Structure formats: structure tokens, C-alpha cells
Amino acid sequence: MASSADAWRPLKISVQNLIRDFLEMYTAEPEEVVLTESIANSLDARSTDILIGLDDVDDDEEEGGATVFSIADNGAGMTREAFENSYHGLALSSKAKGEAIGFAGVGAKLYLAMLGSGNRIYTETRSASFSGASEFGIVDEEAVWRNVPPRGKLGPDSTGTYVEVKLRRRLQRDRAEEAIRSNYDAILQGLYGPITIRLAWGREPLRSSLPVSKADTRTFSVGRRGCTARFWLSDHEAESPQGLDIVVLGKRIRSRERFNLQFDVKPEALRRIGGMVVADPLAPLLTTNKQDLRMGNETLWQEFRTKARSEFKRWLRRVDAIQSLTRVGESDLVLTNQVARTVNEVLRLPALGDYAPWLEDPWAQDPWSPLSRRTSAVGPRPRSEALVARRPSQHSGRSLASSGARNEPGRGAGSEGTPGLSIRLAHRPNQTEEAWVDADGVVVNAGHPVFRRSRSGGRAAEATHMMRCVFMALIENKDPSKKEILDELRGFYNGWASLRDQRGDRT
């Protein structure tokens, strides 16, 4: 028989410290996190009307005063099982991954880290099968809860949930409005249907402050689910380039996204362009706290980025915000075609094909058919030089530019109908980037100092430089976390470009 010293013992857990650790996963102030997560939980409950209350309380014991925060919604409410177990437990949730935007299993427990001494969280809920209320808080460093009589905070005939808590620090009303607009502007713009967010101190539902009337709305599908993109061109310039918001399940997840197209936008338009992309199909990629996306090489993200980038570029062309490419000579086109053939041969290797997973499958039609052969920008090529000279691996793809575009000034290899990656030159001496991935493939900056220096070594050196730029752009495209180390390598090349030759000329 085991002695008491050998018996199993429960782990000791500080709930308050654990909740504080959860809060540290956010970049916003704790009071704003409480607000935004409360709205997320209401949206998960399919609410169409959400009411936010903020009432300041003067309390000598609280530095700067406190705020009584409340939120009421008309969602589905909680069942007895969800209320007594999931809601009053930690890391217990009935929310399925990819179907909810709230921090599953945490929810109202975030309030625990914000409670003053002796304060409680009051919750009232009504669903089709259950009605009840509770209060919970911290007693002797333990998280506890109990059932209490409902206060009648919900309408007599409606389902929903009401939560009220006294926060230790004040949450100013203007900060609250700013946080709601920042996180839930897609809701305010009506992109999720007739959902209203009301403020107890305001007469009208909260409205978007963005120029919705001038917006252009487009749709596309990812993983057989619909996405909505809304772009606009403001009359006035912002202080800095804004880009696009990526919205998942009503909440802004990423901001200032431009899908690498900022390099193609006219400088005078960069600070006027804005928009958002509603991307609910990306919900499975959300991080645990629903604050970001796992970017990596997930097929779902790559499909989304390719299609969103294409829609964005079409719109940029429509509003005349795209810079024209520099016209390149015949010799440059020949060299670019040669580099493209080499790059595509490399990408056909099974171990490297995933560096361009966003290229579409070119084998819908027989690649060995004469219809699949390309006429290059400088005339027909013999079959021995064709990009389809041998069947690539399953990872290979056809050019993103193969949607009917003609050879344009500055367009390189990989033009209309070409299996493989499109490579183009652009003369952008004022841009620090050597190359970038855009909706049509990879663009190499012919105006960059390292490019100009490579030309002094002849066509072979220039071709090697172009291949390096393309490969580095593809690596960074696949895994943005590698940018820092790639930038270190680019720093060495920039140093090489700044050297003077023996004549004292900068080449």
C-alpha cells in the first residue's frame, strides 16, 4: 500500500497569474481587451444587437477611479451545460476551432485579472432551454462562482447574455469607440449583415468612419467559401500608407496588408489607398488568442493571398494607381527569358516546388500539346528551349500572368499561357527592394544599385544576380520570418555595390 507521501496530488495553479499571462498575449491595454473579447463572444453567439455600457465610478481606493463595464446582446444565450461547466471553467469551451472569433475557453475569465478587491463578475443568460445568473470572482486566491437570482437585465421574451464587471482602471468612452472601430469596422460597414453595436451613451448605433460610399466591393472564393474585398481611394492622404485590413469572423486580424503590391502603386496614391478583405475561410489559421494568422506555407493562406492580390491589382488598375513598367530592350527580354527558364527548372524539383505553391496547376491541358508552347517576347523559340521541355513535378505551376495579358513594356518571361513563374524587370531606383513577389510573379528592380553593379560584370553576372534576387524573394514569400536574415545578406550585397572601382567611379 502506497504511503501518503507517494499519493497523487493536484497541481497548484494561480488563476489570476494565468489570466494575466493570457492578457500579455495581446498588444492592447487590458481594459480594451476585455471590451473587444466581450464583443467577440457576442458575435460567436450570433448576436445582431450588442449594447456596450461604461459608467465611471469615483473610488478613493482605486487610483484614477474605476469603470463599471457592461455588455448585453440578443444572441442564443447559454444552455445549462454551457453555463455551469464551460462558462465557469477555464480552457473549457464548446466552440469549434475555425468557427468562432472569441478566445475559446477564456472569455469572461479575462475580467478576473481586472477585478478590484471584493468585486464580482455578474452574468445573466437566457437561451431557448435555460435561464440563469451567476457571479464569480477571487476568494482567498481561488476562482469561485455561485448562482444568484437574475436582475432582469435581459428582455422578458428575448434570448441573450448580459455581463457586468467593475474594472480597476477607467476605460474612457472615446478609447472604447476607437477600439471598436479598429477591431470591428467590418461589422459597422455591414459586411456581416444587419448587426448593430450600440453605445449606452450614444443616440445612434456606432457607425464606420471610413469612406464606404466610395468603396468598390469584389468577391472571390477560397476553399469553396466566399470572401469579400472592399477597396477605396480616399480624397485626402493619410499620414502613412494604410493598406488593407484582413478580417476574420467580423474581427480585424491583420492591418496594413498590401500583398507586396505597394511596389507597383504610384507614390502619390500610396497614402490614399485603403480597404479590407473579409476572409472567414482563414479561420482555421487563427492563433490561439485570435490576434493573428499562422502565416507559414499553409495552402489555405497561399490560395487566399494569390486571389486577394489579383483582385487588389485589378482594382488598382481600374483606379489608375499602378505605375507603368519601364520599357526594356530586346536583349533584356532575352536574358530575362533565360533566367526564367532556369528558375522554373529549379522550381520543378520536388524538394523546391513548394516555394511557389501559389502558382496554378498547368497540367489541366496537355503540356506536350503544340497549344501549350509559348511564343517568346522576341519571337518563337525552338522546342528545345521551351519551358515545357520536360514534365515538371506536381508542385510546378503556370504563370499568374496567364489570364489573358499581352506582352507589356517591362514584362519578362512567363507571359501569356507560359507554364512557370513570370519574371519581369522594373526600373525603380528610389526603392530599396531588390525584388518582390506580386500578382503576376516576381519583379526584379533594375534600378537597384546592386543590379547596376552586377551589369558591370557582364551578362553572366547579371543573370546570376537576377536568379539570386528571385530565389530570395520566393524564400521570403514562403516564410516572412526569414526576412531578417535575408536582409543581412542583402546588406552585404549593398556594401559591395557601394564600393568604388579602381578608377574611383561608382559602378
N, C-alpha and C positions, 0 to 999 in steps of 0.2 A: 504494500500500500504506500502510495507516494506521500511524502511529508508535505506540510503546508508550505514549506519553502519551495517545493517543486511545482506547486499548483499554478495553473494559468491565471494571469492577472490582466485586467483590461488596461489598455494604453491610456495615459493621461493626456488629454487634449484641451488646450485653451481655445475655446470657440472664438473669443474676442480677437486673439492673436491671429487665428486662422482667417477670420473675416478681414482683418487688416491686410493680411497677405493678399487676399483676393482683390482688395481695393488698390493695392500697389500695382496690379496688373493693368490699371487704367492710367491714362495720361492726364485726365481731367481731375478737378478737385472732387473730394468725396461727396460733397453735397450735390454736385452736378451729376455724379454717377448714380446716386440714389434717384434723382429725377429721371434721367434717361433710361435706367433699368426698369423703373416703375412703368414708364410708357411702353417699353418693350414687352413687359409681361401682359399689359392690357392688349397690345396688338396680338400677342400669341393667343389670347383668349377670344379673338375675333371681335373685338370691340369696334363699334362705329362712332361712339361718342365718349370722349375722355375729358374729365374735368380736373384741373390742377388748382390746388389751393395753397397759398403761402401767407401765413399770419405771423408777424413779428411779435416776440414776447420779450418784454424788458425783465431781466432777471439778474439781480446783483451777483448771483453765484456763477453766472455764465459770462465769460469775457466777451464783450461786444454784443451780448444778447443772444437769443435763440430764435428759431423759426419752427412753427408748427406746420409741417408739410402734410398734405392730404392728396389723394388721388382716388377718383371714383370713375368706374367705367360701366358700360352696359354689355359686357362680354358674357360668355357662357357660364361664369361662376365656377365654383369648385364642387365636386362631389364630396360626400363624407370621407371616402377613402383618400382622395387627394388632399383634402383639408387637414385631416388628422394625421396623416403619415407624410406625404411628400412636402406639403407646405410647412409643416412644423418639424421637418428633418433637414439635415444638411447633406448636400450632394445626393439627395434623393429626388428624382424628378420623373414625371410621366412623359416629358417632352421627347419626341423622337429626333435624333440627330438630322439636321438638314431641314427641319420643318418649323423651327422656332428661332427667334432672334434674342430672347432673354437668356441670361446666364443660367443655364439649366441647373437646378438643384441648389441655387444660392438665393436668387430673387430677393424677397423681403429681408432675408437674413443679413443683407448688407447694412440694413438700418442698425443692427446691433452694435456695430463699431461707432455709430454716431450718437448713441443714446447717452444722455446725462444720467447721473446717479438717481435711482428711484423711478426713472421714466419707463414707459411700456409702449409697445407697438400694438395698436388696436387694428383688428381686421374683421370685416363683416363681409359675408359672401352669400349669394343665393344662386342656385342652379335649378334645373328642372326637377331634381330629385332631393335637394338638400338645402337647408338654410341654417346658418350658424354664425357665431362670432367668437373671437378669442383675443387675448392679449398675451404677449410674451416679451421677455427681457432677460436680464442677467441678475441672478441672485446668488451671492456667495461664489462668484466667478463661474457659475454654471448657467447655461442657457436653459430656460424653463418656459412653459406656457400653460395656459388654463382656458377652459371655456368660460365665456361671460355672456350675459344677456345682450342681444342686439340692440343698438341705439336707434335703429330706424334710419340709417344713412342712405339706404337704397330705396327706390320707389317701391310701393306695395305690390306692383304687378310685374316688375322687371327683374331680370337676372343681372348679375354683375358682381363686382368686388369693390369694396371701399377699404382703403388703408390710411391710417393717420399715425404720425410719429412726430415727436418733438426733437428736432435736431439740435445738437450742442452749439453749432455756429449758424449764423444767419445766411440764408440764401436769398440774395437780392432779386427782386422781380425782373429787373432788366437783364440780369445774368441768366435767369431761368428762361426768359423768352429767347435770348441769344442761343442758349444750349439747345432748346427745342428746334429752332430754325436750322441750326447747324447740323443736327443729327437726323431730323425727320422732315426735311423740306420736301422730299418726295411725297410724303403724306399730305403736307399742306398744299402741294400743287395738284392734288387729286389723282396722282398716278396709281393709287391703290383704291380708287373708288371713293364713295361718299363717306369718308372718315373725318371727323372733326376733333380738333384738340382745343378745348376752351380753357380760359383762364378766369378764375373766380373774380378777379379784379378788372376784367375787361368786359365790354358790352358785346363784342362780336367774336366769333371763333378766330383763332390765330391764323394769319394769312402769310403766304410766302412773300418775301421782299425781293425776289428775283424777277427779271423781265419775262414772265411767262407768255405775255401776249406776243412777243417777238420770237417765240421758240418754234423750232422745226422738229416734229416728232417722227421717229422712224422705228420700225420693228424688225427683229430678226430672231432666229431660234438657235438655241444651244441645247444639245442633248434632248431634242424634241420638245423643249419648253420655250416659251416665248420670253423675249427680252424687249424692253422699250428704251430707246435712246432719245433724249431731248437735248438739242443744241441751240445756243443763241449767241448773237453778236450784239453786245451792248453798245449804246451810243457813246458812253464815256469809258475811258481807260481806268482799270483798277491799278492799285499801287504796284502790283506784281502779277505775272501771268497766273491765271486761275486754273485753267484746265477743267477736267471733268470729275464729278463725284461718281463713285461706284456704290450703288445702293442694293442691299440685300434684305428682303423681307421688310422693307419700309425704312431701314436704318442706313445712314451713310457709313460705309465701311472703309473706303479709301477716298482721298481727295487729291486734286491737282494731277490727275492721271491724264496723259496726252498720248499714250501709246507710241511714244517716240516720234510723233508727227510734229512736235514743236520745231524740229529742224527744217520742216517743209513749209511752215507758216510764215507769211510775210511779217517782218518785225513790227510793223505798225498795227497788226491785228492780234498779236500775242496777248496783249493785256485786255482785249475786248471779248475774247472767246470764253464761253462758259457752257456748262451743261451737266447732265447726269445720265447715267446708264443704269436702268433698273435690271439687276442681274440675279433674280431669285434662283436660277439654276445653279449658281455658285454656292448656295447654302451649305452643301456638304464640305466645302473647303474652309468654312469659318473656323477660326481659332476658338479655344475653349471659352474665352470671355467675349466672343463675338465682336472683337475690335479690329480684326484684320483677317486676311486670307492667307492660307498656306500657298505661297507663290510657286515654288519649285517647278517641276516639269509635268504637273498633272495635266492629263489630256483635256479635262474639262476647262481648265484655265486657258490652255493654249487655243482651244476652239473658240472660247469666248473672246479672247484678245484679238484673234485674227478677224472675226466677224465684226466686232465693235470697231476695230481700227479701220476696216474697209468702209463701214457706214460713216464714220467720222471723216474720212478723207473725201468721200463723195460729197458730204455736206460742205467741207472746206472748199472744194472746187466750185460748188454751186454759189457760195457767197464770195467767190474770187479772193480767197485768203491764202492760196497756195503760191509759193514762189516758183517761178519758171526755172527749169534747169538750164545750165549753161550748155550751149551747143558744142558738141565735141567733134573732133575731126575723125576722118576715116581710120587713121592709124590708132587712135584711142579706142574706137569701137572694136577694131580687130584685136587689140590687146585685151580689152575687157571680155570679149568673147572667149579668148584663150584661157583667161583666168577663170571664167565661169565654168568652162568645161572641166578644168582641173578640180575646182572646188566641188562641183557636182559629183565627180568621180569619187572624191573623198567621202562625201555625204552618203554615197551608196554603200559604203562599208557598213555591215550590220552593227558594228560597235559604235559607229558615229552617227548613224542615221537619226537618232533621237535629238540631235542638236538642231534639227529643223522639222519637228513634228507637226508644226502648224501648216506645212505645205500639204496640199490636197493630193490624193492618190491619183497618179497619172495613168493608171492602167485600166481605166474604165473603157478605153478603146485600145485596140492592139497597137502597142508602141512600135511594132515592126512594120505596120502598115505605112505606105507612102504618105497617107494623110497626116501621120504624126511627125513627119520630118519637118525641119524648120528651114525657112529661108532667112539667112542672117541679115543683119543690118547693112552689110556691104556686099550682098549677093549670095547666090546659092552656095552651099558647102557640099563637098562630096560626102558620100555616106560614111567614109572612114573618119570624118571629123565631126559627125553629128553627135549631139548629146545623147542620143539613144543608141550609141554604138554597141552597148551591151546592156542586158536587162539589169536594172538596179535591184537592191534589196527592197523588202516591203516597206522600209522606212522612207524611201525616196518619195519625191513629190514633184508636182509641176508648178510652174511659176505662179505666184499670186497675181502677177500682172496679166494672166491669160484670160481675162474677162472681156476681151474684145479691143484692148488698147492697141493703137498703132505705134510704130517706132516714133518716139518723140525726141526732141533735142535733149541730149544728155542721157538717153536710155541706152543701157548696155545690153549684155547678153541676158537671155531669159525673157525675151519678148513674147509676143502672142503665140500661144499654143506650145511653147517650149517646155518639155519636161525638165524640171530642175529649178534651181534658185536663180532669181534675177539679180544681176549686179549692175549698178549704174554709177556714173560719176556726177558730182555736183561741185561747182567751184564756190566754196563758202569760206573765204579767208578770215572772216570775222568770227567763225565758230571754232571752239576749242576741240570739238569732237573729231576724231579721225574717220569714223564710220558709224552708221547706225542702221538698225532694222526698221523698216517702215512697212506699210501695207502692201508694197509691191516687191519687197525683197530686202536687199542690203544696198545702201548708198555709201560710196567712198568719197570723202571730201578731198577733191583735187586741189583745193586752195589751202590745205593744211601745210604748215612748214615742213613736216616730216615727209609728206608726199612730194613736195617740191625738191627737197634734198635728195630723195630716192631717185628722182629723174636724172640727177647728175651722174648716176651710176649706170645709166643705160636702161634699155627695155627690160632686161632680166631683173635688175634691181627693183624697177618699178612694179613688175609683176609680182615679185616676192613680197613687196610692201603691201600691195593690194590684197594678196591672199592672207597675210597676217592680219590686216585690218578686218577682213571678212570673218576670219575664224574667231577673232577676239569679240567681235560684235555678236556672233552666234552663241559663243560661250556665255556672254553676259545676258543675252536674250533668254537663254535657257535657265540660268541661275543668277539673278540680280545680286545675290550676296557675294559673288566673286568680283564685283566691280572694284572694290578697294584694292585687291591685289593686282588686278589688271591695270588699274590707274598707276600703280607703282611702276609696272613695266612700261606703260606709255610715257612716264616721266623720264625714263632712260632714253627713249627714242626722241623725246622733245629736247633733251640735252644734246643728243647727237646732232639734231637739226640746227641747234644754235651755234655749233662750232663754226669757226671760220676756216676756209681752206688756206693754203699756203700763200695765195695772192692777197689774202685779207678780205676777200669777198664773202658775203653771206650767201650760201647756196640753198 
